[in-house]
Amino acid sequence: PRIPNPPPPGGIGASLSAVISESLFDELDHQVVRLSSQDVPTAYAYELEAATIVQSSQVVEAVERVVGKRVAVAV
């Protein structure tokens, strides 16, 4: 799936995280975590652009931090 890359404040991820956390707090096993692109202007060069958007490795690291253990990743 594609990860939306709006800056942290004001993105759809912020709104969804808030709704999920507020509505389902007692049902969640772990905290809600939001990942987003860096809060900087997006560069035109591919290498620089890639450095500002969320990478799959960052998603895996965030999941591992939240659940407190390593997770298996399908490549």
N, CA, C and O atoms as a DFTB+ gen file, in Angstrom:
300 C
 N C O
     1  1       0.823      -1.202       0.000
     2  2       0.000       0.000       0.000
     3  2       0.857       1.251       0.000
     4  3       1.979       1.256       0.505
     5  1       0.323       2.285      -0.560
     6  2       1.046       3.552      -0.615
     7  2       0.862       4.286       0.705
     8  3      -0.242       4.348       1.246
     9  1       1.950       4.838       1.215
    10  2       1.910       5.608       2.460
    11  2       1.752       7.076       2.099
    12  3       2.577       7.609       1.357
    13  1       0.719       7.749       2.599
    14  2       0.577       9.170       2.295
    15  2       1.743       9.938       2.899
    16  3       2.219       9.597       3.981
    17  1       2.201      10.967       2.210
    18  2       3.365      11.706       2.670
    19  2       3.106      13.182       2.918
    20  3       3.932      14.011       2.536
    21  1       1.997      13.542       3.539
    22  2       1.839      14.951       3.898
    23  2       2.738      15.258       5.087
    24  3       3.140      14.342       5.804
    25  1       3.060      16.523       5.309
    26  2       3.848      16.856       6.496
    27  2       3.066      16.499       7.756
    28  3       1.841      16.388       7.703
    29  1       3.748      16.318       8.891
    30  2       3.094      15.881      10.122
    31  2       1.859      16.688      10.527
    32  3       0.821      16.086      10.800
    33  1       1.923      18.016      10.577
    34  2       0.716      18.723      11.006
    35  2      -0.302      18.814       9.873
    36  3       0.050      19.159       8.745
    37  1      -1.545      18.510      10.167
    38  2      -2.604      18.740       9.207
    39  2      -2.848      17.661       8.176
    40  3      -3.740      17.816       7.342
    41  1      -2.103      16.584       8.193
    42  2      -2.311      15.516       7.222
    43  2      -3.472      14.624       7.620
    44  3      -3.966      14.695       8.745
    45  1      -3.901      13.789       6.694
    46  2      -5.002      12.869       6.967
    47  2      -4.612      11.886       8.071
    48  3      -5.468      11.445       8.839
    49  1      -3.326      11.541       8.155
    50  2      -2.857      10.634       9.203
    51  2      -3.108      11.180      10.596
    52  3      -3.443      10.429      11.512
    53  1      -2.945      12.487      10.758
    54  2      -3.189      13.109      12.063
    55  2      -4.655      12.990      12.451
    56  3      -4.982      12.678      13.596
    57  1      -5.531      13.242      11.490
    58  2      -6.970      13.155      11.766
    59  2      -7.395      11.725      12.060
    60  3      -8.134      11.481      13.014
    61  1      -6.939      10.781      11.253
    62  2      -7.290       9.378      11.471
    63  2      -6.747       8.868      12.801
    64  3      -7.442       8.158      13.529
    65  1      -5.510       9.227      13.116
    66  2      -4.917       8.805      14.388
    67  2      -5.734       9.314      15.567
    68  3      -5.973       8.585      16.529
    69  1      -6.157      10.562      15.485
    70  2      -6.945      11.147      16.569
    71  2      -8.281      10.431      16.725
    72  3      -8.683      10.103      17.841
    73  1      -8.968      10.188      15.617
    74  2     -10.272       9.523      15.680
    75  2     -10.132       8.112      16.235
    76  3     -10.909       7.703      17.098
    77  1      -9.143       7.367      15.744
    78  2      -8.933       5.994      16.215
    79  2      -8.593       5.984      17.698
    80  3      -9.158       5.204      18.465
    81  1      -7.675       6.846      18.095
    82  2      -7.251       6.886      19.491
    83  2      -8.394       7.295      20.419
    84  3      -8.573       6.712      21.488
    85  1      -9.160       8.296      20.005
    86  2     -10.259       8.776      20.846
    87  2     -11.422       7.786      20.899
    88  3     -12.036       7.603      21.950
    89  1     -11.720       7.151      19.774
    90  2     -12.896       6.277      19.700
    91  2     -12.640       4.860      20.196
    92  3     -13.537       4.222      20.747
    93  1     -11.433       4.371      20.005
    94  2     -11.150       2.960      20.273
    95  2     -10.065       2.743      21.315
    96  3      -9.486       1.658      21.380
    97  1      -9.777       3.741      22.126
    98  2      -8.666       3.657      23.070
    99  2      -8.691       2.383      23.908
   100  3      -7.664       1.719      24.051
   101  1      -9.835       2.039      24.455
   102  2      -9.933       0.863      25.331
   103  2      -9.821      -0.452      24.571
   104  3      -9.554      -1.491      25.175
   105  1     -10.020      -0.422      23.265
   106  2      -9.964      -1.637      22.452
   107  2      -8.569      -1.907      21.889
   108  3      -8.283      -3.028      21.467
   109  1      -7.711      -0.913      21.878
   110  2      -6.393      -1.041      21.255
   111  2      -5.423      -1.807      22.145
   112  3      -5.422      -1.644      23.365
   113  1      -4.607      -2.638      21.526
   114  2      -3.561      -3.356      22.257
   115  2      -2.303      -2.507      22.406
   116  3      -1.516      -2.719      23.329
   117  1      -2.110      -1.548      21.504
   118  2      -0.920      -0.695      21.511
   119  2      -1.327       0.727      21.152
   120  3      -2.441       0.980      20.694
   121  1      -0.406       1.636      21.371
   122  2      -0.670       3.041      21.072
   123  2      -0.792       3.269      19.564
   124  3      -0.298       2.472      18.766
   125  1      -1.440       4.341      19.191
   126  2      -1.525       4.743      17.791
   127  2      -0.244       5.495      17.463
   128  3       0.147       6.409      18.189
   129  1       0.406       5.114      16.377
   130  2       1.639       5.765      15.950
   131  2       1.432       6.294      14.540
   132  3       0.859       5.612      13.691
   133  1       1.895       7.494      14.298
   134  2       1.733       8.118      12.991
   135  2       3.104       8.345      12.367
   136  3       4.001       8.898      13.003
   137  1       3.256       7.917      11.130
   138  2       4.468       8.177      10.365
   139  2       4.128       9.152       9.258
   140  3       3.043       9.088       8.680
   141  1       5.047      10.054       8.959
   142  2       4.811      10.991       7.866
   143  2       6.144      11.397       7.265
   144  3       7.211      11.095       7.799
   145  1       6.053      12.086       6.145
   146  2       7.271      12.562       5.510
   147  2       7.920      13.625       6.396
   148  3       7.315      14.118       7.348
   149  1       9.156      13.962       6.061
   150  2       9.854      15.010       6.794
   151  2       9.153      16.339       6.531
   152  3       8.617      16.547       5.443
   153  1       9.148      17.223       7.492
   154  2       8.488      18.520       7.356
   155  2       9.437      19.518       6.690
   156  3       9.821      20.530       7.277
   157  1       9.799      19.201       5.451
   158  2      10.697      20.037       4.651
   159  2      10.149      20.083       3.225
   160  3       9.373      19.208       2.841
   161  1      10.537      21.087       2.432
   162  2      10.107      21.101       1.029
   163  2      10.651      19.872       0.300
   164  3      11.782      19.451       0.543
   165  1       9.845      19.304      -0.588
   166  2      10.279      18.127      -1.341
   167  2      11.231      18.550      -2.444
   168  3      10.941      19.474      -3.203
   169  1      12.361      17.876      -2.533
   170  2      13.378      18.190      -3.539
   171  2      12.996      17.592      -4.886
   172  3      12.191      16.663      -4.952
   173  1      13.575      18.126      -5.960
   174  2      13.329      17.590      -7.301
   175  2      14.196      16.374      -7.578
   176  3      13.787      15.479      -8.318
   177  1      15.387      16.328      -6.994
   178  2      16.293      15.196      -7.221
   179  2      15.733      13.957      -6.533
   180  3      15.342      14.014      -5.367
   181  1      15.694      12.835      -7.257
   182  2      15.105      11.601      -6.731
   183  2      15.745      11.192      -5.412
   184  3      15.043      10.827      -4.469
   185  1      17.075      11.249      -5.337
   186  2      17.779      10.811      -4.128
   187  2      17.383      11.661      -2.924
   188  3      17.212      11.141      -1.821
   189  1      17.239      12.956      -3.137
   190  2      16.854      13.840      -2.038
   191  2      15.383      13.668      -1.684
   192  3      15.012      13.720      -0.512
   193  1      14.544      13.462      -2.699
   194  2      13.122      13.231      -2.437
   195  2      12.933      11.956      -1.623
   196  3      12.149      11.929      -0.674
   197  1      13.653      10.902      -1.996
   198  2      13.544       9.619      -1.295
   199  2      13.931       9.760       0.176
   200  3      13.424       9.027       1.025
   201  1      14.821      10.692       0.478
   202  2      15.255      10.886       1.864
   203  2      14.177      11.555       2.713
   204  3      14.239      11.500       3.941
   205  1      13.189      12.188       2.074
   206  2      12.166      12.906       2.838
   207  2      10.881      12.117       3.029
   208  3      10.076      12.468       3.891
   209  1      10.661      11.050       2.244
   210  2       9.406      10.307       2.350
   211  2       9.580       9.056       3.211
   212  3      10.693       8.561       3.389
   213  1       8.483       8.563       3.732
   214  2       8.510       7.389       4.607
   215  2       8.953       6.165       3.814
   216  3       8.430       5.886       2.736
   217  1       9.917       5.445       4.360
   218  2      10.428       4.230       3.732
   219  2       9.857       3.013       4.453
   220  3       9.477       3.095       5.621
   221  1       9.800       1.892       3.754
   222  2       9.245       0.677       4.358
   223  2      10.025       0.271       5.612
   224  3       9.441      -0.252       6.561
   225  1      11.326       0.507       5.620
   226  2      12.122       0.160       6.801
   227  2      11.698       0.979       8.021
   228  3      11.762       0.490       9.149
   229  1      11.266       2.223       7.800
   230  2      10.795       3.054       8.909
   231  2       9.471       2.528       9.462
   232  3       9.221       2.605      10.664
   233  1       8.626       1.993       8.579
   234  2       7.358       1.411       9.021
   235  2       7.638       0.201       9.902
   236  3       7.041       0.051      10.968
   237  1       8.550      -0.663       9.453
   238  2       8.902      -1.860      10.225
   239  2       9.476      -1.463      11.583
   240  3       9.103      -2.044      12.602
   241  1      10.379      -0.481      11.610
   242  2      10.975      -0.032      12.868
   243  2       9.908       0.513      13.826
   244  3       9.963       0.252      15.028
   245  1       8.948       1.262      13.301
   246  2       7.888       1.816      14.148
   247  2       7.023       0.708      14.739
   248  3       6.666       0.758      15.916
   249  1       6.688      -0.286      13.928
   250  2       5.884      -1.411      14.423
   251  2       6.648      -2.154      15.509
   252  3       6.080      -2.501      16.544
   253  1       7.929      -2.398      15.278
   254  2       8.740      -3.113      16.274
   255  2       8.837      -2.330      17.578
   256  3       8.799      -2.921      18.658
   257  1       8.965      -0.995      17.491
   258  2       9.013      -0.164      18.705
   259  2       7.711      -0.274      19.488
   260  3       7.727      -0.382      20.714
   261  1       6.589      -0.246      18.783
   262  2       5.292      -0.267      19.455
   263  2       5.013      -1.617      20.091
   264  3       4.582      -1.679      21.242
   265  1       5.253      -2.701      19.357
   266  2       4.921      -4.024      19.897
   267  2       6.030      -4.597      20.763
   268  3       5.822      -5.589      21.461
   269  1       7.208      -3.982      20.727
   270  2       8.290      -4.401      21.602
   271  2       9.018      -5.654      21.178
   272  3       9.693      -6.285      21.992
   273  1       8.892      -6.026      19.913
   274  2       9.637      -7.185      19.423
   275  2       9.792      -7.089      17.916
   276  3       9.111      -6.310      17.249
   277  1      10.701      -7.894      17.401
   278  2      10.935      -7.913      15.954
   279  2       9.747      -8.555      15.256
   280  3       9.092      -9.445      15.799
   281  1       9.482      -8.087      14.043
   282  2       8.372      -8.635      13.266
   283  2       8.899      -9.221      11.965
   284  3       9.892      -8.742      11.418
   285  1       8.233     -10.255      11.473
   286  2       8.604     -10.860      10.195
   287  2       8.091      -9.973       9.069
   288  3       6.965      -9.478       9.119
   289  1       8.923      -9.778       8.057
   290  2       8.559      -8.918       6.937
   291  2       8.615      -9.720       5.654
   292  3       9.631     -10.348       5.357
   293  1       7.534      -9.707       4.890
   294  2       7.516     -10.358       3.574
   295  2       8.122      -9.397       2.566
   296  3       7.759      -8.222       2.521
   297  1       9.032      -9.892       1.770
   298  2       9.697      -9.029       0.784
   299  2       9.059      -9.189      -0.560
   300  3       9.477      -8.546      -1.523
